[in-house]
Amino acid sequence: MGVVPTVTGSWTQKLTVNQVTSGDNQDNTLSLFWRRASSEPGSYTVTPDGTYGNYAAASLIRYTGVISSGDPFRTSATGTGGATLGTPRTSATLSGVQASDLALHCAGAVKATWNTNTFDPAGPGGSWVERGEIRMTSASTGMPAILYLEQSGTGTAPSFSATGTASANLAWCFCAGALMEEPAPAGPGDRIFSTAVCRASAW
């Protein structure tokens, strides 16, 4: 079981979850970090803890309209795919989500046994929008995959699935949170419009 990786820059660790597969030899660690963008460098360096030192992946997404001070998450939760392998798996349920919040669910999946089979994670579709995906596009023996799903104003947990020959041989981890919007300024005679959280860009 791994521990939290290190990240260059002023990042705050929000969540970390571990999944140890049942009867197999592949473990999975997923961490969620956040920071308020200011003067951004050309890149960041993420260093795994090195307990096993096998494979790692990272995805970075930028949002605008998020509350400008304090912890941007109204609520957060973690989850795993259960003691058995397979697909689909459901992320963590969020409590207390408000209509103006943006629910963000991150799934990390790894193959539970070392083989050369591939897989591709996917969300349920519908009102859930996919972001920041890293797919298992090569037949490397242990390369992980990452997928974000987002939807406004819901605490309901989405279901993640996978396709490909390794899709039933996956260990899943989930980090979820609800981003709060920045309130619109109000003054005498002002008309207040929504400043809903939105994705500005994905790096």
C-alpha positions in Angstrom: 0.0 0.0 0.0 1.4 3.4 -1.0 1.4 6.7 0.8 0.8 10.3 -0.4 3.1 11.4 -3.3 4.9 14.7 -3.2 4.0 17.6 -5.6 6.1 20.7 -6.4 4.5 24.0 -5.6 2.0 25.1 -3.0 -0.5 22.3 -3.3 -2.8 21.1 -0.5 -3.6 17.5 -0.1 -7.4 17.0 0.2 -7.9 13.3 0.0 -6.0 10.0 -0.3 -7.5 6.5 -0.5 -5.9 3.1 -0.9 -7.3 -0.1 -2.4 -5.6 -3.5 -1.7 -6.9 -6.1 -4.1 -8.3 -9.4 -2.8 -5.9 -12.3 -3.5 -3.9 -10.4 -6.1 -0.6 -8.5 -6.2 -1.6 -5.0 -7.4 -2.5 -2.1 -5.0 -3.9 1.3 -5.9 -3.4 4.7 -4.3 -5.3 7.8 -5.4 -4.6 11.3 -4.1 -6.4 14.6 -4.7 -4.6 18.0 -4.4 -5.7 21.5 -5.0 -4.3 25.0 -5.2 -5.4 28.5 -6.3 -3.8 29.4 -9.6 -1.6 32.5 -9.7 1.7 32.6 -11.4 1.9 29.1 -12.9 5.1 27.3 -14.0 5.3 25.4 -17.2 5.0 22.1 -15.4 4.8 20.4 -12.0 6.6 17.4 -10.7 4.7 14.6 -8.9 6.9 12.0 -7.1 5.4 8.7 -6.0 6.3 7.5 -2.6 8.5 4.7 -3.9 7.1 1.9 -1.7 6.8 -0.2 -4.8 7.8 2.3 -7.5 6.0 0.7 -10.3 3.7 3.1 -12.3 2.1 6.5 -11.7 -0.1 8.9 -13.6 -1.3 12.5 -12.9 -4.0 14.8 -14.4 -4.4 18.5 -13.8 -7.6 20.5 -14.4 -8.2 24.2 -13.9 -11.6 25.7 -12.9 -12.9 29.3 -12.7 -15.7 30.7 -10.6 -14.6 28.9 -7.5 -14.7 30.5 -4.1 -11.6 32.7 -3.7 -10.6 32.0 -0.1 -10.5 29.1 2.3 -11.1 25.4 1.4 -12.9 25.4 -2.0 -14.6 22.1 -1.2 -18.0 22.2 0.6 -17.8 18.4 1.1 -15.6 15.5 0.1 -15.5 11.7 0.3 -13.4 8.7 -0.8 -14.3 5.2 -1.9 -12.9 2.0 -3.3 -14.1 -0.6 -5.7 -14.7 -3.2 -3.0 -12.8 -6.4 -2.1 -13.4 -8.1 -5.4 -12.3 -7.0 -8.8 -14.4 -6.0 -11.8 -16.5 -3.3 -13.4 -18.7 -1.2 -13.0 -17.9 0.5 -9.7 -19.6 3.4 -8.0 -17.9 6.5 -6.6 -18.4 8.0 -3.2 -21.7 9.8 -2.4 -21.4 13.4 -1.4 -23.6 14.9 1.3 -24.8 18.6 1.6 -24.2 19.5 -2.0 -25.9 22.7 -3.1 -27.3 23.5 -6.5 -24.5 26.0 -7.3 -21.8 23.5 -6.4 -19.8 21.5 -9.0 -19.5 17.8 -8.0 -16.2 16.4 -9.1 -15.4 12.7 -9.0 -12.0 11.3 -9.8 -11.4 7.6 -10.4 -8.1 5.8 -10.5 -7.9 2.3 -11.8 -5.0 -0.2 -12.1 -4.8 -3.8 -13.2 -4.8 -6.2 -10.3 -2.4 -8.7 -11.9 0.6 -8.1 -14.1 -0.4 -8.7 -17.7 -0.3 -7.1 -21.1 -4.0 -6.5 -21.4 -5.5 -3.0 -21.9 -8.5 -1.1 -20.6 -10.3 2.2 -21.1 -12.3 3.8 -18.2 -15.7 5.5 -18.8 -18.4 7.3 -17.0 -22.2 6.7 -17.2 -22.8 9.5 -19.7 -26.0 11.5 -19.5 -25.4 14.6 -17.4 -22.0 13.5 -16.3 -19.2 15.2 -18.2 -15.8 13.4 -18.6 -12.6 15.4 -18.0 -8.9 14.9 -17.6 -8.8 11.3 -18.8 -5.6 9.3 -19.0 -6.4 6.0 -20.8 -4.7 2.7 -20.7 -3.8 2.9 -24.4 -0.7 0.7 -24.3 -0.2 -2.9 -23.2 2.2 -1.9 -20.4 2.0 -4.4 -17.5 0.9 -1.9 -14.9 0.1 1.5 -16.3 -2.8 3.2 -14.3 -5.7 5.1 -15.7 -7.5 8.3 -14.4 -10.9 9.8 -15.3 -12.7 12.8 -13.8 -16.5 13.2 -14.0 -18.3 16.5 -13.2 -21.9 17.6 -12.8 -23.5 20.7 -11.2 -25.5 20.4 -8.0 -25.7 16.7 -7.3 -24.4 14.5 -4.4 -25.4 11.3 -6.3 -22.4 9.0 -6.9 -21.8 8.2 -10.6 -20.8 4.7 -11.8 -17.5 4.1 -13.5 -16.9 1.2 -15.9 -14.2 0.1 -18.3 -13.9 -1.6 -21.7 -11.1 -3.8 -23.0 -9.6 -7.2 -22.2 -8.5 -6.2 -18.7 -11.8 -4.4 -17.7 -12.8 -7.1 -15.2 -9.3 -7.2 -13.6 -9.2 -3.7 -12.1 -8.8 -2.2 -8.6 -10.6 1.1 -8.3 -10.2 4.1 -6.0 -12.4 7.2 -5.9 -11.9 10.8 -4.6 -14.9 13.1 -4.8 -15.7 16.7 -3.7 -18.1 19.6 -4.4 -16.5 22.9 -5.4 -18.2 26.0 -4.1 -18.9 28.9 -6.4 -17.6 32.5 -5.8 -20.7 34.6 -4.8 -21.4 37.5 -7.1 -20.8 40.9 -5.6 -23.9 42.7 -4.5 -24.5 46.4 -4.0 -27.3 49.0 -4.2 -29.1 48.6 -7.6 -27.0 45.6 -8.6 -28.4 42.7 -10.5 -26.9 39.4 -9.4 -26.1 36.8 -12.1 -24.9 33.3 -11.5 -21.1 32.8 -11.3 -21.3 29.0 -11.7 -18.1 27.0 -11.4 -16.9 26.0 -14.9 -13.9 24.3 -16.4 -11.6 26.9 -17.9 -9.0 24.5 -19.3 -7.4 21.2 -18.8 -3.6 20.8 -18.9 
